[in-house]
Amino acid sequence: MIEHMDEIYPPSPEFVAQAKVDAKKYEEWYAASVADPEAFWGEHGKRLDWIKPYTKVKNTTFAYPDVSIKWFEDGVLNAAANCIDRHLEKRGDQTAIIWEPDDPNAEARHITYRELHEEVCKFANVLKGLGIGKGDRVVIYLPMIPEAAYAMLACARIGAIHSVVFAGFSPEALGSRIDDCGAKLVITADEAPRGGRITPLKANADEARKHHGDHVKCLVVERTGADVPMVEGQDFSYSKLRAEASAECPPEPMGAEDPLFILYTSGSTGKPKGVLHTTGGYLVYASMTHEYTFDYHDGDIFWCTADVGWVTGHSYIVYGPLANGATTLMFEGVPTYPDAGRFWAVIDKHKVNQFYTAPTAIRALMGKGLEYVEPYDLSSLKVLGTVGEPINPEAWIWYHKHIGKERCPIVDTWWQTETGGHMITPLPGAIPTKPGSATKPFFGVQPVVLDPQTGEEITSIEAEGVLCIKDSWPGQMRTVFGDHKRFVETYFSQYKGYYFSGDGCRRDADGYYWITGRVDDVLNVSGHRMGTAEIESALVAHPKVAEAAVVGFPHPVKGQGIYCYVTLMAGEEYTDELREELRQWVRKEIGPIATPDYIQWAPGLPKTRSGKIMRRILRKIAENDFSNLGDTSTLADPSVVEELIQNRMNR
Ligand code: 6R9
């Protein structure tokens, strides 16, 4: 047993007394949500403002191959109106977004709901002026600036479908996303300052459009004011168009099942998938999970440190908090700039009440020492959250002790791009936590543990296997953009009748869930999802590389690191220069987050006789564990294993 894993941390009586959901209410609501989903969600769907109320609630089936998911299907609403307009009367002067810039000496901004309304309407009119309308796809490639939220909400307001691409992605990765979704417009900035360094976003967008869709227009937000080349009739300055734009823009009435956004995410095979979320169900789910998982009360200051390029930023910086009329903090920088105390400084500066970050950040800051935490008060904090990967108990305890001062419940939220919002998470006033466990399902979520071999549900309380979900919830993705078959095959074909998450898990005697990590070829590096196949195809795109196999290995800060085995074209020589060249090559092809930690030269790769690479063996070798390689007799050439081990030891 790992230290602390069997400890239980109940919320304090003071916390429970003020919490929106206590243990009794959780049990009651959860039971009701699975007994009669129609009635439960029919009631909670009313948390939004509907232009035309729904009369149908749930129309879903996981039956292979006829998977179909519809929620609130005859309802009509607008997501931006729900995030802005409906709050104007009561909280027009309340801050909607606090923006904390990269440079700690530059001034933070407070944008009220009224200002947000004006900015989003102007942005929406600029988009209309560029010919964007309902159903058109718009790629957003922006730094963490308020305009990123304006752009998303402006799309939602006019019914355009946004696809935000993380500003750390390379031109190549941006270009393939522009292509895949058939975007009409890319919104970018001149440059992005982050951690004191500058990324040339407009130049990246130009590079991306050279290879993919050079007909795609580009709208450029001025962030640093740098002089960037602008092509007449093709590139447009946002500040110029904004100055002429009207601040009136009626929200487009949208069907609940009309698409809201596409977000690309990695799977175990092929290129990233365009996960499609629709309007009604997604917004109900994002706002409800935001309120209850974080026990958000009116007037609280909420801070999620994710980038809007990930689903966490969509649901818990923009849509969830704003639908709830919250004050959401948006941070442009990184946790270690100007020093490892930045998060804590920002919490004190803006009196943050709920703080939501990734385990990798906690581990990195923990490693810098307590002298970066001690100067700060942190007494505004009420709830802490984690997301993106399993949290190791040591990091959990550190977070609990030094940041939460043993006073704040920690919500370890398990969910995915595909799920739209939290799926397994403690509700902080209801569920005692255990370090490293995501604990119990959110309302309406029915997790099951399947035997990976038989596909049978394990019905005993204690169980270990693959994590699937038995029935639909409103925040579920509806399809893969442009490829419904891929959606059905990826999530519903392996275990018929269930949504397959791709994660493994254990359920303990108290019915708590412990996520054990991916069971497919997806890596989780610093909370970022990456398919081994993507990195492999980047490597083999290099002229000197013949074959590549990529696996993960345990990394103390990043959770998992990237370990590559590479065979070269005949006649090419293995050198340190080439190794560095390949590292830089992958960086350039995908982005810095995909930079390999290790590249090992491999004269051959271990394959079955049918030519399948035996990753299990490569993982063991990467982990330096040569004792348990299992059965290697089915290999086409068992001697390659010995060679790989020798190379590993000499690395
Ligand atoms: C929200 C988000 C999803 C994958 C998921 C799982 C891992 C996320 C986790 C967690 C353990 C948690 N994951 N939260 N593992 N505990 N609390 O991260 O979405 O980028 O799509 O990644 O991340 O492996 O399958 P996404």
Residues whose N, C-alpha, C, O or C-beta is under 5 A from the ligand:
A	BS01	6R9	T386 V387 G388 E389 P390 D412 T413 W414 W415 Q416 T417 A438 S501 D503 I515 G517 R518 G527 R529
